[in-house]
Structure formats: structure tokens, C-alpha cells
């Protein structure tokens, strides 16, 4: 799958199904994480006046923070992903290769 324009395909971080005290939570009561890893990026967006291509600032493998309620969830090959616009991303935490 290739996102179009300034859209980004993100795999959310794994949710914890257990509290710190060891209690298991049903999936319906868990909050969705607002961080994840960029899987694919679009080619960028066009400047409204000039039509010039503005390249994406995020890249595949970046760990990012985004709004809890932003984007559109999709299911692809049995996995759940989030598609959102680049401007809905708050911050790049780092590349997945940089995180230990």
C-alpha cells in the first residue's frame, strides 16, 4: 500500500493489556496509544500557489507522536494501521533503529 500526497501509514505501538499491579484489562477499556512507527509515507504535498512539491519530513522507521483521535484506522493483511496527514503528527521521537 502506498499512501497518497501527504499521508502517512503508521503502526501503533503495542498496547499493554496488563496494569502495573498485574491486572488484565479488557481490550475495550484500554486507551489507544498515541505513538507509533511510520511504515510508509506519501510523496508529499503541492504548494497551493506554485504547485511545487513539498517533500515529506517524516520517513519510514521514524517513531512519532500523534493525536489520540486523529487519522483513520484501516485493517490491512490482518494488521491494524492508522493513516493520517503529516500535519497531524506532533513530533518525531527518533528512528526505530536509534531506540534501544
C-alpha angles and dihedrals in degrees: 000000000000118000115224129234112336097347124124130204111219133186108212118231114263114274121234112236094191130065123229089260091056101258117141116231125211111243092243092063096047120101116234113246117249095213133072148142124277109242101176136000133203122239095259138262134286123248107247097229103034103026089226115152114252107203123225119265095205122069138194112287096029116135107225142184120222142166116293090228101036130108134016124285116225134178117226124175091343094308127106118231136174123230116201141153118264091244089061089065112095101193146349108235094188143286117302086237091058095052118089 
